[in-house]
């Protein structure tokens, strides 16, 4: 009797690679033979390289890390906003709002999917189906969704506490998840 660690890939009985979908073992090098290693297919690639629901396998960021990241981002943007309002009065409000939109769109929609607060807390925004960046357009939708999440006494933010995917309303609007890095 052979076990998975010594079995030849051709004997496994699952297509060309010999790896079944439920097997926790993957071949650690290119075809040509090498020992089987534990870790599953997800261990070989980063979440940015895989598609097909990879984000669903990542640990979700909980309430407190997300709250901490929002607090850090809020303090940073609040300082900028206060300076703009002090200097430019009414126009400072409009400029500050635009800077907030640009900050979140660029940082969350970019390749890293992280604002400075999210970087500090080790979390990131990813596409719900592919696990990669959400892009700038959906980051803008997510930013606008924050307004909707805030209107009914922050209910859209607290929604993550009982949502099975730990999504806020603005996460749902942008089809994304916040996961641990």
C-alpha positions as protocol buffer text, in pm:
chain_id: "A"
residue {
  index: 1
  type: UNK
  ca { x: 0 y: 0 z: 0 }
}
residue {
  index: 2
  type: UNK
  ca { x: 133 y: 344 z: -92 }
}
residue {
  index: 3
  type: UNK
  ca { x: 46 y: 677 z: 57 }
}
residue {
  index: 4
  type: UNK
  ca { x: 18 y: 1017 z: -115 }
}
residue {
  index: 5
  type: UNK
  ca { x: 377 y: 1113 z: -30 }
}
residue {
  index: 6
  type: UNK
  ca { x: 531 y: 835 z: -233 }
}
residue {
  index: 7
  type: UNK
  ca { x: 271 y: 773 z: -500 }
}
residue {
  index: 8
  type: UNK
  ca { x: 364 y: 848 z: -860 }
}
residue {
  index: 9
  type: UNK
  ca { x: 150 y: 1131 z: -1002 }
}
residue {
  index: 10
  type: UNK
  ca { x: 29 y: 904 z: -1280 }
}
residue {
  index: 11
  type: UNK
  ca { x: -107 y: 657 z: -1024 }
}
residue {
  index: 12
  type: UNK
  ca { x: -321 y: 914 z: -845 }
}
residue {
  index: 13
  type: UNK
  ca { x: -600 y: 886 z: -1102 }
}
residue {
  index: 14
  type: UNK
  ca { x: -691 y: 1252 z: -1145 }
}
residue {
  index: 15
  type: UNK
  ca { x: -606 y: 1375 z: -1493 }
}
residue {
  index: 16
  type: UNK
  ca { x: -263 y: 1471 z: -1617 }
}
residue {
  index: 17
  type: UNK
  ca { x: -118 y: 1619 z: -1300 }
}
residue {
  index: 18
  type: UNK
  ca { x: -228 y: 1335 z: -1078 }
}
residue {
  index: 19
  type: UNK
  ca { x: -358 y: 1575 z: -812 }
}
residue {
  index: 20
  type: UNK
  ca { x: -716 y: 1535 z: -702 }
}
residue {
  index: 21
  type: UNK
  ca { x: -918 y: 1842 z: -615 }
}
residue {
  index: 22
  type: UNK
  ca { x: -953 y: 1730 z: -253 }
}
residue {
  index: 23
  type: UNK
  ca { x: -590 y: 1633 z: -205 }
}
residue {
  index: 24
  type: UNK
  ca { x: -388 y: 1840 z: 44 }
}
residue {
  index: 25
  type: UNK
  ca { x: -72 y: 1754 z: -149 }
}
residue {
  index: 26
  type: UNK
  ca { x: 83 y: 1935 z: -442 }
}
residue {
  index: 27
  type: UNK
  ca { x: 388 y: 1876 z: -650 }
}
residue {
  index: 28
  type: UNK
  ca { x: 651 y: 2127 z: -538 }
}
residue {
  index: 29
  type: UNK
  ca { x: 828 y: 2163 z: -873 }
}
residue {
  index: 30
  type: UNK
  ca { x: 742 y: 2151 z: -1240 }
}
residue {
  index: 31
  type: UNK
  ca { x: 652 y: 1821 z: -1400 }
}
residue {
  index: 32
  type: UNK
  ca { x: 958 y: 1607 z: -1416 }
}
residue {
  index: 33
  type: UNK
  ca { x: 922 y: 1478 z: -1072 }
}
residue {
  index: 34
  type: UNK
  ca { x: 985 y: 1597 z: -726 }
}
residue {
  index: 35
  type: UNK
  ca { x: 852 y: 1494 z: -393 }
}
residue {
  index: 36
  type: UNK
  ca { x: 495 y: 1580 z: -302 }
}
residue {
  index: 37
  type: UNK
  ca { x: 461 y: 1854 z: -45 }
}
residue {
  index: 38
  type: UNK
  ca { x: 178 y: 1950 z: 188 }
}
residue {
  index: 39
  type: UNK
  ca { x: -2 y: 2276 z: 141 }
}
residue {
  index: 40
  type: UNK
  ca { x: -257 y: 2236 z: -136 }
}
residue {
  index: 41
  type: UNK
  ca { x: -271 y: 2428 z: -460 }
}
residue {
  index: 42
  type: UNK
  ca { x: -325 y: 2761 z: -283 }
}
residue {
  index: 43
  type: UNK
  ca { x: 21 y: 2736 z: -126 }
}
residue {
  index: 44
  type: UNK
  ca { x: 188 y: 2754 z: -467 }
}
residue {
  index: 45
  type: UNK
  ca { x: 42 y: 3084 z: -584 }
}
residue {
  index: 46
  type: UNK
  ca { x: -35 y: 3419 z: -433 }
}
residue {
  index: 47
  type: UNK
  ca { x: -401 y: 3522 z: -414 }
}
residue {
  index: 48
  type: UNK
  ca { x: -328 y: 3778 z: -686 }
}
residue {
  index: 49
  type: UNK
  ca { x: -236 y: 3504 z: -936 }
}
residue {
  index: 50
  type: UNK
  ca { x: -537 y: 3281 z: -882 }
}
residue {
  index: 51
  type: UNK
  ca { x: -895 y: 3319 z: -988 }
}
residue {
  index: 52
  type: UNK
  ca { x: -1218 y: 3139 z: -923 }
}
residue {
  index: 53
  type: UNK
  ca { x: -1310 y: 3231 z: -569 }
}
residue {
  index: 54
  type: UNK
  ca { x: -965 y: 3239 z: -413 }
}
residue {
  index: 55
  type: UNK
  ca { x: -1069 y: 3531 z: -195 }
}
residue {
  index: 56
  type: UNK
  ca { x: -1327 y: 3308 z: -34 }
}
residue {
  index: 57
  type: UNK
  ca { x: -1053 y: 3092 z: 117 }
}
residue {
  index: 58
  type: UNK
  ca { x: -875 y: 3381 z: 289 }
}
residue {
  index: 59
  type: UNK
  ca { x: -939 y: 3472 z: 652 }
}
residue {
  index: 60
  type: UNK
  ca { x: -1168 y: 3771 z: 680 }
}
residue {
  index: 61
  type: UNK
  ca { x: -1059 y: 4078 z: 869 }
}
residue {
  index: 62
  type: UNK
  ca { x: -1258 y: 4116 z: 1188 }
}
residue {
  index: 63
  type: UNK
  ca { x: -1431 y: 4421 z: 1330 }
}
residue {
  index: 64
  type: UNK
  ca { x: -1145 y: 4557 z: 1541 }
}
residue {
  index: 65
  type: UNK
  ca { x: -871 y: 4551 z: 1274 }
}
residue {
  index: 66
  type: UNK
  ca { x: -1110 y: 4719 z: 1032 }
}
residue {
  index: 67
  type: UNK
  ca { x: -1209 y: 4973 z: 1296 }
}
residue {
  index: 68
  type: UNK
  ca { x: -842 y: 5045 z: 1373 }
}
residue {
  index: 69
  type: UNK
  ca { x: -760 y: 5091 z: 1004 }
}
residue {
  index: 70
  type: UNK
  ca { x: -1056 y: 5328 z: 963 }
}
residue {
  index: 71
  type: UNK
  ca { x: -945 y: 5522 z: 1269 }
}
residue {
  index: 72
  type: UNK
  ca { x: -590 y: 5564 z: 1133 }
}
residue {
  index: 73
  type: UNK
  ca { x: -718 y: 5671 z: 791 }
}
residue {
  index: 74
  type: UNK
  ca { x: -974 y: 5902 z: 953 }
}
residue {
  index: 75
  type: UNK
  ca { x: -708 y: 6075 z: 1164 }
}
residue {
  index: 76
  type: UNK
  ca { x: -477 y: 6123 z: 865 }
}
residue {
  index: 77
  type: UNK
  ca { x: -752 y: 6257 z: 641 }
}
residue {
  index: 78
  type: UNK
  ca { x: -899 y: 6461 z: 927 }
}
residue {
  index: 79
  type: UNK
  ca { x: -572 y: 6648 z: 971 }
}
residue {
  index: 80
  type: UNK
  ca { x: -556 y: 6724 z: 598 }
}
residue {
  index: 81
  type: UNK
  ca { x: -923 y: 6825 z: 596 }
}
residue {
  index: 82
  type: UNK
  ca { x: -882 y: 7058 z: 897 }
}
residue {
  index: 83
  type: UNK
  ca { x: -585 y: 7232 z: 736 }
}
residue {
  index: 84
  type: UNK
  ca { x: -775 y: 7278 z: 409 }
}
residue {
  index: 85
  type: UNK
  ca { x: -1082 y: 7419 z: 582 }
}
residue {
  index: 86
  type: UNK
  ca { x: -865 y: 7658 z: 788 }
}
residue {
  index: 87
  type: UNK
  ca { x: -684 y: 7782 z: 478 }
}
residue {
  index: 88
  type: UNK
  ca { x: -949 y: 7769 z: 206 }
}
residue {
  index: 89
  type: UNK
  ca { x: -1273 y: 7798 z: 411 }
}
residue {
  index: 90
  type: UNK
  ca { x: -1569 y: 7664 z: 208 }
}
residue {
  index: 91
  type: UNK
  ca { x: -1356 y: 7547 z: -82 }
}
residue {
  index: 92
  type: UNK
  ca { x: -1155 y: 7344 z: 170 }
}
residue {
  index: 93
  type: UNK
  ca { x: -1459 y: 7119 z: 224 }
}
residue {
  index: 94
  type: UNK
  ca { x: -1482 y: 7039 z: -147 }
}
residue {
  index: 95
  type: UNK
  ca { x: -1107 y: 6989 z: -182 }
}
residue {
  index: 96
  type: UNK
  ca { x: -1098 y: 6770 z: 129 }
}
residue {
  index: 97
  type: UNK
  ca { x: -1381 y: 6554 z: -2 }
}
residue {
  index: 98
  type: UNK
  ca { x: -1204 y: 6514 z: -335 }
}
residue {
  index: 99
  type: UNK
  ca { x: -877 y: 6420 z: -156 }
}
residue {
  index: 100
  type: UNK
  ca { x: -1064 y: 6158 z: 49 }
}
residue {
  index: 101
  type: UNK
  ca { x: -1216 y: 6010 z: -267 }
}
residue {
  index: 102
  type: UNK
  ca { x: -880 y: 6012 z: -445 }
}
residue {
  index: 103
  type: UNK
  ca { x: -702 y: 5857 z: -144 }
}
residue {
  index: 104
  type: UNK
  ca { x: -941 y: 5563 z: -108 }
}
residue {
  index: 105
  type: UNK
  ca { x: -980 y: 5508 z: -483 }
}
residue {
  index: 106
  type: UNK
  ca { x: -604 y: 5505 z: -544 }
}
residue {
  index: 107
  type: UNK
  ca { x: -503 y: 5307 z: -237 }
}
residue {
  index: 108
  type: UNK
  ca { x: -784 y: 5047 z: -225 }
}
residue {
  index: 109
  type: UNK
  ca { x: -821 y: 5020 z: -602 }
}
residue {
  index: 110
  type: UNK
  ca { x: -448 y: 4984 z: -664 }
}
residue {
  index: 111
  type: UNK
  ca { x: -245 y: 4664 z: -677 }
}
residue {
  index: 112
  type: UNK
  ca { x: -198 y: 4639 z: -300 }
}
residue {
  index: 113
  type: UNK
  ca { x: -561 y: 4709 z: -209 }
}
residue {
  index: 114
  type: UNK
  ca { x: -453 y: 4882 z: 111 }
}
residue {
  index: 115
  type: UNK
  ca { x: -480 y: 5229 z: 259 }
}
residue {
  index: 116
  type: UNK
  ca { x: -215 y: 5335 z: 510 }
}
residue {
  index: 117
  type: UNK
  ca { x: -445 y: 5224 z: 793 }
}
residue {
  index: 118
  type: UNK
  ca { x: -501 y: 4884 z: 634 }
}
residue {
  index: 119
  type: UNK
  ca { x: -126 y: 4842 z: 581 }
}
residue {
  index: 120
  type: UNK
  ca { x: -64 y: 4917 z: 948 }
}
residue {
  index: 121
  type: UNK
  ca { x: -323 y: 4658 z: 1057 }
}
residue {
  index: 122
  type: UNK
  ca { x: -233 y: 4390 z: 799 }
}
residue {
  index: 123
  type: UNK
  ca { x: -558 y: 4380 z: 604 }
}
residue {
  index: 124
  type: UNK
  ca { x: -651 y: 4447 z: 240 }
}
residue {
  index: 125
  type: UNK
  ca { x: -947 y: 4484 z: 6 }
}
residue {
  index: 126
  type: UNK
  ca { x: -980 y: 4208 z: -257 }
}
residue {
  index: 127
  type: UNK
  ca { x: -1223 y: 4114 z: -530 }
}
residue {
  index: 128
  type: UNK
  ca { x: -1476 y: 3862 z: -399 }
}
residue {
  index: 129
  type: UNK
  ca { x: -1445 y: 3624 z: -695 }
}
residue {
  index: 130
  type: UNK
  ca { x: -1085 y: 3655 z: -815 }
}
residue {
  index: 131
  type: UNK
  ca { x: -900 y: 3756 z: -499 }
}
residue {
  index: 132
  type: UNK
  ca { x: -710 y: 4035 z: -674 }
}
residue {
  index: 133
  type: UNK
  ca { x: -737 y: 4412 z: -675 }
}
residue {
  index: 134
  type: UNK
  ca { x: -1082 y: 4566 z: -714 }
}
residue {
  index: 135
  type: UNK
  ca { x: -971 y: 4844 z: -948 }
}
residue {
  index: 136
  type: UNK
  ca { x: -1025 y: 5217 z: -926 }
}
residue {
  index: 137
  type: UNK
  ca { x: -1387 y: 5221 z: -1045 }
}
residue {
  index: 138
  type: UNK
  ca { x: -1506 y: 4977 z: -781 }
}
residue {
  index: 139
  type: UNK
  ca { x: -1296 y: 5155 z: -519 }
}
residue {
  index: 140
  type: UNK
  ca { x: -1496 y: 5470 z: -599 }
}
residue {
  index: 141
  type: UNK
  ca { x: -1820 y: 5271 z: -566 }
}
residue {
  index: 142
  type: UNK
  ca { x: -1692 y: 5144 z: -230 }
}
residue {
  index: 143
  type: UNK
  ca { x: -1614 y: 5500 z: -118 }
}
residue {
  index: 144
  type: UNK
  ca { x: -1964 y: 5617 z: -215 }
}
residue {
  index: 145
  type: UNK
  ca { x: -2108 y: 5311 z: -41 }
}
residue {
  index: 146
  type: UNK
  ca { x: -1947 y: 5428 z: 283 }
}
residue {
  index: 147
  type: UNK
  ca { x: -2188 y: 5720 z: 277 }
}
residue {
  index: 148
  type: UNK
  ca { x: -2482 y: 5481 z: 243 }
}
residue {
  index: 149
  type: UNK
  ca { x: -2339 y: 5262 z: 523 }
}
residue {
  index: 150
  type: UNK
  ca { x: -2319 y: 5567 z: 750 }
}
residue {
  index: 151
  type: UNK
  ca { x: -2668 y: 5715 z: 698 }
}
residue {
  index: 152
  type: UNK
  ca { x: -2875 y: 5470 z: 909 }
}
residue {
  index: 153
  type: UNK
  ca { x: -2669 y: 5517 z: 1230 }
}
residue {
  index: 154
  type: UNK
  ca { x: -2369 y: 5325 z: 1091 }
}
residue {
  index: 155
  type: UNK
  ca { x: -2580 y: 5011 z: 1037 }
}
residue {
  index: 156
  type: UNK
  ca { x: -2397 y: 4941 z: 710 }
}
residue {
  index: 157
  type: UNK
  ca { x: -2067 y: 4919 z: 900 }
}
residue {
  index: 158
  type: UNK
  ca { x: -2204 y: 4702 z: 1182 }
}
residue {
  index: 159
  type: UNK
  ca { x: -2359 y: 4468 z: 922 }
}
residue {
  index: 160
  type: UNK
  ca { x: -2027 y: 4280 z: 908 }
}
residue {
  index: 161
  type: UNK
  ca { x: -2084 y: 4153 z: 1264 }
}
residue {
  index: 162
  type: UNK
  ca { x: -2354 y: 3909 z: 1153 }
}
residue {
  index: 163
  type: UNK
  ca { x: -2282 y: 3876 z: 781 }
}
residue {
  index: 164
  type: UNK
  ca { x: -2138 y: 3530 z: 695 }
}
residue {
  index: 165
  type: UNK
  ca { x: -1870 y: 3689 z: 470 }
}
residue {
  index: 166
  type: UNK
  ca { x: -1804 y: 3974 z: 720 }
}
residue {
  index: 167
  type: UNK
  ca { x: -1905 y: 4227 z: 455 }
}
residue {
  index: 168
  type: UNK
  ca { x: -2026 y: 4579 z: 519 }
}
residue {
  index: 169
  type: UNK
  ca { x: -2280 y: 4733 z: 286 }
}
residue {
  index: 170
  type: UNK
  ca { x: -2008 y: 4913 z: 94 }
}
residue {
  index: 171
  type: UNK
  ca { x: -1819 y: 4583 z: 54 }
}
residue {
  index: 172
  type: UNK
  ca { x: -2132 y: 4430 z: -95 }
}
residue {
  index: 173
  type: UNK
  ca { x: -2185 y: 4727 z: -329 }
}
residue {
  index: 174
  type: UNK
  ca { x: -1832 y: 4689 z: -465 }
}
residue {
  index: 175
  type: UNK
  ca { x: -1832 y: 4304 z: -463 }
}
residue {
  index: 176
  type: UNK
  ca { x: -1526 y: 4285 z: -243 }
}
residue {
  index: 177
  type: UNK
  ca { x: -1397 y: 4144 z: 83 }
}
residue {
  index: 178
  type: UNK
  ca { x: -1153 y: 4272 z: 342 }
}
residue {
  index: 179
  type: UNK
  ca { x: -908 y: 3994 z: 428 }
}
residue {
  index: 180
  type: UNK
  ca { x: -602 y: 3947 z: 644 }
}
residue {
  index: 181
  type: UNK
  ca { x: -270 y: 3970 z: 461 }
}
